[in-house]
Amino acid sequence: MKTLEKQTKIVSIGLALFLQCAPVARVVQAVPSLAAPTAYVLKFVALIASTLGAVQAVSGASAVLITSPTNSVGTNGTAYRYRITENSPSTDPGVWYNAKPLAPGLVINTNTGIITGTPTQTGTFVMNVTAGYQNLRAIPTNTVLTVYGKPVINTQPTGTNVNAGQNAVFAVDVTALPQPTYYWRFNGAVISNGTNATLALSNVSAGQAGSYTVVASNFLGSVTSSVASLTIASGTPIAFTSQPQSKTGIAGSNVIFAAAVSGATPITFQWMKDSSIVPGATSSNLTVGPLTDSSAGLYFLIASNSVGAVNSSTATLSVVHIPSVASVERASSSTRLQFSREPGASYGILAATSIVGAAWAPLTNYPPVSVATPTFFTNIATGLPAQFYRIQMTVP
């Protein structure tokens, strides 16, 4: 028995040495020629060796593995270095590396896998990292780069002018990582509840007028904004005591819009037509004319003082035309007039015995035949002393 064990050990050692120089298949073929116990041992060893060889063959054909950390940190404005590592042979001259997208300010050496540079932007960046050698390529791996940065103000707070009792808002836009803390100051004194990027003041009073700034800070540093001023308007606000009234004017004539206001002086005025500025119309009264069809529209007045601006009510201007006689017909018992008529106007007929020097009197004894626009018919009874007629138009 001892001799058999010794023989088995010797054969096993020889087989191990033999496997380094010859294919496993040949060993398996040689096994049957040995003694039975020894053959069983060699068959078992050959099976294990062939399995290991298969595993080695599979692993040799698998992808390269990225072994460098999947998280990295840097600081905006400070030199940065990161190396991509993988499990390929360190002496292999054909190893290559890549990573993209890179954070602004960084570059990669594709031969060494070293990423260097100075980050110029604060934030979190995800780099897709890969490597390879010979005909193998690593499975891409995401590496998260966190670039910390001290606060930088992108948009400064701006000043504002409000009336007493109104609200005022100041805001600042800051880039920083980690996120900054804020504290607002009024005339240099810290505002206890001013700890956000936006400062909202409600129902302001004269005592809150002054200079406002904000400080944003994190563990890398702090930054102070420029000064934003709050002005509280004082005095009596504008109030209209008389509003402009709608008008209807005859083409070629003039109309006047008038308004009156009260409030702290000085007061400025600006008339508007259909929401457009009327050039030169900067008093409380507005004369429009000579009227044309384009003069028609909506008019209103803006009155302003140190407290604020107020709009008047809107007045409508309509433009009508002088009626023209289309025809005069004399019948046995009446006279018929046909003339143009405008919406919004009222009409009457005046009669006189002479064009010159005679008094024109309104006729009241004629019935209307039609009141349809634009033509108006009327019968004038015969037997009257009048021989001349006028059409009288009245507009509001």
C-alpha positions in Angstrom: 0.0 0.0 0.0 2.8 2.5 0.9 4.5 1.6 -2.4 1.3 2.4 -4.3 0.9 5.7 -2.5 4.5 6.6 -3.2 4.0 5.6 -6.9 0.9 7.8 -7.1 2.7 10.8 -5.7 5.5 10.5 -8.1 3.1 10.1 -11.1 1.1 13.2 -9.9 4.2 15.4 -9.7 5.4 14.2 -13.1 2.0 15.0 -14.5 2.0 18.5 -13.1 5.4 19.1 -14.7 4.2 17.5 -17.9 1.1 19.7 -18.1 3.4 22.8 -18.3 4.9 21.5 -21.6 2.2 19.4 -23.3 -1.5 19.8 -24.0 -4.0 18.3 -21.5 -5.4 16.0 -24.3 -2.2 14.1 -24.5 -2.1 13.4 -20.8 -5.6 12.1 -20.9 -4.7 9.7 -23.8 -1.7 8.4 -21.8 -3.7 7.7 -18.6 -5.1 4.2 -19.6 -1.6 2.6 -19.9 -1.0 3.1 -16.1 -2.0 0.8 -13.3 -5.7 1.1 -12.3 -5.3 3.2 -9.1 -2.8 5.4 -10.7 -5.0 5.8 -13.8 -7.9 6.9 -11.7 -5.8 9.6 -10.0 -4.4 10.8 -13.4 -7.9 10.9 -14.9 -9.1 13.1 -12.0 -6.1 15.4 -12.1 -6.4 15.7 -15.9 -10.1 16.6 -15.5 -9.2 19.3 -13.0 -6.4 20.6 -15.2 -8.5 20.7 -18.3 -11.2 22.6 -16.4 -8.7 25.1 -15.1 -7.3 25.5 -18.6 -10.8 26.2 -19.9 -11.4 28.8 -17.2 -8.1 30.4 -18.0 -9.0 30.5 -21.7 -12.3 32.1 -20.9 -10.9 34.7 -18.5 -8.2 35.5 -21.0 -10.8 36.3 -23.6 -13.0 38.4 -21.2 -13.1 42.3 -21.0 -10.6 44.4 -19.1 -11.9 45.5 -15.7 -11.7 49.1 -14.5 -10.3 49.1 -11.0 -10.0 52.9 -10.3 -12.4 54.5 -7.8 -15.8 55.4 -9.2 -16.0 58.6 -7.1 -13.6 61.6 -7.1 -13.5 65.1 -5.8 -11.9 68.3 -6.9 -12.0 72.0 -6.2 -12.8 74.8 -8.7 -9.6 76.7 -9.5 -7.3 74.1 -7.8 -5.1 71.5 -9.7 -6.7 68.1 -10.0 -5.2 64.6 -10.8 -7.0 61.3 -11.2 -5.6 58.0 -12.7 -7.6 55.3 -14.4 -6.5 51.9 -13.4 -7.4 48.4 -14.8 -6.4 44.8 -14.4 -4.3 44.4 -17.6 -0.6 43.4 -17.3 1.3 46.5 -16.1 4.1 45.9 -18.6 1.7 45.7 -21.7 2.8 48.6 -23.9 -0.6 48.6 -25.8 -2.9 49.8 -23.0 -5.0 52.8 -23.8 -7.5 54.9 -21.8 -10.3 57.3 -22.3 -12.8 59.3 -20.3 -15.6 61.6 -21.5 -17.1 64.0 -21.1 -14.5 65.7 -19.0 -15.2 68.5 -16.6 -14.3 71.9 -18.0 -10.5 72.6 -17.6 -9.5 68.9 -17.5 -7.6 66.8 -20.1 -6.7 63.1 -20.3 -3.5 61.3 -21.3 -4.8 58.3 -23.2 -1.5 56.5 -22.9 -1.2 56.7 -19.1 -4.9 57.1 -18.1 -4.0 60.2 -16.0 -6.6 63.1 -16.0 -5.1 66.4 -15.0 -5.9 70.1 -15.1 -7.7 72.8 -13.1 -11.5 72.6 -13.0 -13.1 75.8 -14.0 -16.7 75.0 -13.2 -18.4 74.0 -10.0 -20.8 71.0 -10.0 -21.1 67.2 -10.4 -19.8 65.6 -13.6 -20.2 62.0 -14.7 -17.3 60.7 -16.7 -17.6 57.5 -18.8 -14.3 55.7 -18.2 -12.9 52.9 -20.3 -9.6 51.2 -21.2 -8.2 48.4 -23.2 -5.2 46.4 -24.5 -4.4 44.1 -27.4 -7.9 43.3 -28.7 -9.7 43.6 -25.4 -11.8 46.6 -24.3 -13.0 47.3 -20.7 -16.6 47.6 -19.9 -17.2 51.4 -19.6 -17.6 52.5 -16.0 -19.2 55.8 -14.8 -17.0 57.8 -12.5 -18.6 60.7 -10.6 -16.4 63.8 -10.2 -17.6 66.3 -7.7 -16.0 69.7 -8.1 -16.5 71.9 -5.0 -16.4 75.7 -5.4 -16.7 78.8 -3.3 -19.7 81.0 -3.8 -19.8 83.0 -7.0 -22.5 85.6 -7.7 -24.1 85.3 -11.1 -26.8 87.9 -10.7 -26.6 90.8 -8.2 -29.6 92.1 -6.3 -31.1 95.2 -7.8 -32.6 98.3 -6.1 -36.3 99.0 -6.1 -38.7 101.9 -5.4 -42.1 101.2 -3.8 -44.8 103.0 -2.0 -45.2 102.7 1.8 -47.4 99.7 2.6 -46.3 97.8 -0.5 -44.0 94.8 -0.7 -40.3 94.7 -1.8 -38.2 91.8 -3.0 -34.5 91.4 -3.4 -32.9 88.3 -5.0 -29.4 87.0 -5.7 -28.3 84.1 -7.9 -25.2 82.2 -6.6 -23.3 79.1 -7.8 -21.5 77.1 -5.1 -20.8 73.6 -3.9 -21.7 72.7 -1.3 -24.7 75.0 -1.4 -24.0 78.2 0.4 -25.7 79.7 3.4 -27.0 83.3 3.1 -27.5 86.2 5.4 -28.9 89.5 4.3 -27.8 92.8 5.9 -29.7 96.2 6.1 -27.4 99.2 6.4 -24.7 96.7 7.5 -26.8 95.0 10.2 -27.7 91.3 9.9 -31.4 90.6 9.2 -32.4 87.7 11.5 -34.7 86.0 9.0 -32.8 86.9 5.9 -31.3 83.4 5.3 -32.3 82.6 1.7 -31.3 83.7 -1.8 -34.5 85.8 -1.8 -35.4 88.5 0.7 -39.1 89.5 0.8 -40.2 92.6 2.7 -43.9 93.0 3.4 -45.8 96.2 4.1 -42.7 98.3 4.0 -42.4 101.6 5.9 -40.1 104.6 5.6 -37.8 103.1 8.3 -36.9 100.2 5.9 -35.5 102.5 3.2 -31.8 102.0 2.8 -29.0 99.7 1.6 -29.3 96.0 1.4 -26.5 93.4 0.8 -26.2 89.6 1.1 -23.3 87.4 2.0 -23.2 83.8 0.6 -20.7 81.4 2.2 -19.6 77.7 2.4 -16.4 76.0 3.7 -14.4 77.3 0.8 -15.1 81.0 1.3 -17.7 83.7 1.1 -18.8 86.5 -1.2 -20.7 89.8 -0.6 -23.1 91.2 -3.1 -23.2 94.7 -4.4 -25.5 97.2 -2.6 -29.2 97.3 -3.6 -31.2 100.3 -2.4 -34.8 100.4 -1.3 -36.6 103.7 -1.8 -39.9 104.3 -0.1 -42.0 106.9 -1.9 -43.6 109.6 0.2 -46.5 112.0 -0.3 -50.1 111.8 -1.4 -50.9 109.4 -4.3 -52.6 110.5 -7.5 -56.4 110.5 -7.5 -58.7 111.5 -10.4 -61.3 114.0 -9.4 -62.7 114.3 -12.9 -62.5 111.7 -15.6 -62.4 112.2 -19.4 -65.7 111.7 -21.1 -66.5 110.0 -24.4 -67.0 112.4 -27.4 -68.5 112.3 -30.9 -67.1 114.9 -33.2 -67.8 116.0 -36.8 -65.0 115.4 -39.3 -62.9 118.5 -39.7 -63.8 119.9 -36.2 -61.9 119.6 -32.9 -62.8 117.9 -29.6 -61.3 118.3 -26.2 -60.8 115.7 -23.5 -60.3 117.0 -20.0 -59.4 115.5 -16.6 -58.5 116.7 -13.2 -56.3 115.1 -10.5 -55.2 115.6 -7.0 -52.0 114.4 -5.2 -48.5 115.4 -4.3 -46.8 117.6 -6.8 -45.1 117.7 -9.2 -47.5 115.7 -11.4 -46.7 114.6 -14.9 -49.3 113.7 -17.6 -49.3 111.6 -20.7 -52.3 110.9 -22.9 -52.6 107.6 -24.7 -54.7 106.5 -27.7 -55.4 102.8 -28.2 -52.5 102.1 -25.7 -50.0 104.2 -27.8 -48.5 107.4 -26.6 -50.0 110.6 -28.1 -46.9 112.7 -29.0 -46.8 116.0 -27.1 -49.9 115.3 -25.1 -48.5 116.0 -21.7 -51.1 118.2 -20.0 -54.4 117.3 -18.2 -56.4 118.4 -21.3 -56.2 117.0 -24.8 -57.4 118.7 -28.0 -57.9 116.3 -30.9 -58.5 117.7 -34.4 -59.1 118.5 -37.1 -60.9 115.2 -36.9 -60.6 112.4 -39.4 -61.7 108.9 -39.4 -58.3 107.8 -38.0 -58.9 110.1 -35.0 -61.5 107.7 -33.7 -60.4 105.4 -30.8 -60.0 105.0 -27.1 -58.2 107.7 -25.1 -57.0 107.7 -21.5 -54.6 109.8 -19.3 -51.7 108.6 -17.2 -50.9 110.9 -14.2 -47.7 110.3 -12.2 -46.0 111.7 -9.1 -43.3 110.5 -6.7 -45.8 108.0 -5.2 -46.8 106.3 -8.4 -48.8 106.4 -11.6 -52.6 106.1 -12.1 -54.6 105.7 -15.3 -57.8 107.5 -15.9 -60.9 105.8 -17.2 -61.2 105.3 -21.0 -63.0 107.8 -23.2 -64.3 106.9 -26.7 -64.0 109.3 -29.6 -66.3 108.8 -32.5 -66.1 110.7 -35.8 -69.1 111.5 -37.9 -69.6 113.4 -41.2 -71.8 116.3 -42.2 -74.9 114.9 -43.9 -75.2 115.4 -47.6 -78.6 115.6 -49.4 -78.9 112.9 -52.0 -82.2 114.1 -53.6 -85.2 116.4 -53.2 -88.6 115.3 -54.6 -91.7 117.5 -54.7 -95.0 115.7 -54.8 -98.5 117.1 -54.9 -98.9 117.1 -51.2 -95.4 116.7 -49.8 -91.7 117.2 -50.2 -89.3 114.2 -49.8 -85.6 114.6 -48.8 -83.0 111.9 -48.9 -79.8 112.4 -47.0 -76.9 110.6 -45.3 -77.1 109.7 -41.7 -74.4 108.7 -39.1 -74.8 106.4 -36.1 -74.8 108.3 -32.8 -76.1 111.6 -34.2 -79.6 113.0 -34.1 -81.1 115.0 -37.0 -83.7 117.8 -37.6 -84.9 119.9 -40.5 -84.8 123.7 -40.5 -86.9 125.8 -42.8 -86.7 129.5 -44.0 -88.3 131.7 -46.6 -84.9 133.0 -47.7 -81.3 131.8 -47.6 -80.0 135.2 -46.6 -81.3 137.2 -43.7 -84.1 134.8 -42.8 -84.6 133.1 -39.5 -84.3 129.3 -39.7 -87.0 127.5 -37.7 -87.2 123.8 -37.0 -90.0 121.8 -38.6 -92.0 119.6 -36.3 -94.8 118.4 -38.4 -93.1 115.9 -40.7 -93.3 112.1 -40.1 -90.3 110.0 -40.8 -90.6 107.5 -43.6 -87.5 105.5 -42.7 -84.8 105.8 -40.1 -82.5 103.2 -41.6 -78.8 104.1 -41.7 -77.3 105.6 -43.8 -80.4 107.1 -45.6 -83.2 109.0 -43.9 -86.5 109.9 -45.7 -89.0 112.4 -44.5 -92.2 114.0 -45.8 -92.6 117.7 -45.5 -96.2 118.9 -45.8 -96.9 121.4 -48.6 -98.6 124.7 -48.1 -96.0 125.9 -45.6 -94.4 129.3 -46.3 -90.9 127.8 -46.1 -89.1 127.3 -49.5 -85.6 126.5 -48.2 -84.5 123.6 -46.0 -81.5 122.7 -44.0 -80.6 119.4 -42.2 -79.4 119.9 -38.7 -77.2 117.2 -37.1 -76.5 117.1 -33.4 -73.8 115.0 -31.8 -73.2 114.3 -28.1 
